[in-house]
Structures are given as C-alpha cells and as structure tokens.
Amino acid sequence: MEAAKLIGRAQGMFACPEGAATLAAFQRLRRQGWIDDDETVMLLNTGSGHKYVHLWG
C-alpha cells in the first residue's frame, strides 16, 4: 500500500495493489543490486485502485 501511495504522489495515478507491487519489487531489487543505475525498467499497472477502495479505509 505504501508503493501505491508513492505512485499516487509521484505520478497522479490511483494504482491497484498488484500494480503497486511492481514498484515495491523494483525498489527491493535495486537495493539488492539486481538492477543497476544504467538499466531502464518499465513498471506496468493494468488495474485501477478504484476496485480496492475498501483497503484505504
């Protein structure tokens, strides 16, 4: 849920939890050294956070 909030603040998107999980995974892989500074990474969010409004309450 923290990653979803970050996406909202940075990109203005209301990402679904599974879409936000891609950001959480990216952050973890960066910290662990699996993704280098010179690499390009694209994260996909294919759903809307509107389906999960109950999680924000």
C-alpha positions as CSV (number, residue, x, y, z in Angstrom):
1,M,0.0,0.0,0.0
2,E,3.0,2.3,0.6
3,A,4.1,1.8,-3.0
4,A,0.5,2.7,-4.2
5,K,0.7,5.9,-2.2
6,L,4.1,6.7,-3.7
7,I,2.8,6.1,-7.2
8,G,-0.1,8.4,-6.5
9,R,2.1,11.2,-5.2
10,A,4.7,10.9,-7.9
11,Q,2.5,10.1,-11.0
12,G,-1.0,11.1,-10.0
13,M,-2.3,7.5,-10.6
14,F,-4.6,5.5,-8.4
15,A,-2.7,2.2,-8.9
16,C,-4.2,-1.1,-7.9
17,P,-2.3,-3.0,-5.2
18,E,-0.9,-5.6,-7.7
19,G,0.3,-2.8,-9.9
20,A,1.9,-1.1,-6.9
21,A,3.6,-4.4,-6.1
22,T,5.8,-3.9,-9.2
23,L,7.2,-0.7,-7.6
24,A,7.8,-2.4,-4.3
25,A,9.6,-5.3,-6.1
26,F,11.6,-2.8,-8.2
27,Q,12.7,-0.9,-5.0
28,R,13.8,-4.2,-3.4
29,L,15.7,-5.4,-6.4
30,R,17.5,-2.0,-6.7
31,R,18.5,-2.2,-3.0
32,Q,19.8,-5.8,-3.5
33,G,21.8,-4.8,-6.6
34,W,19.9,-6.8,-9.1
35,I,19.0,-3.6,-11.1
36,D,21.9,-1.2,-11.9
37,D,21.7,2.6,-12.4
38,D,22.2,2.3,-16.1
39,E,19.3,0.0,-16.7
40,T,15.9,1.0,-18.0
41,V,12.9,-0.6,-16.2
42,M,9.2,-0.2,-17.1
43,L,6.6,-0.9,-14.5
44,L,3.1,-1.8,-15.6
45,N,-0.2,-1.1,-13.8
46,T,-3.1,-2.7,-15.5
47,G,-5.8,-2.1,-13.0
48,S,-7.4,0.7,-11.1
49,G,-7.3,1.3,-7.4
50,H,-11.0,2.1,-7.5
51,K,-11.7,-1.6,-7.3
52,Y,-9.9,-1.6,-3.9
53,V,-11.3,1.5,-2.2
54,H,-12.1,-0.7,0.8
55,L,-8.4,-1.2,1.5
56,W,-7.8,2.5,2.0
57,G,-10.4,2.9,4.8
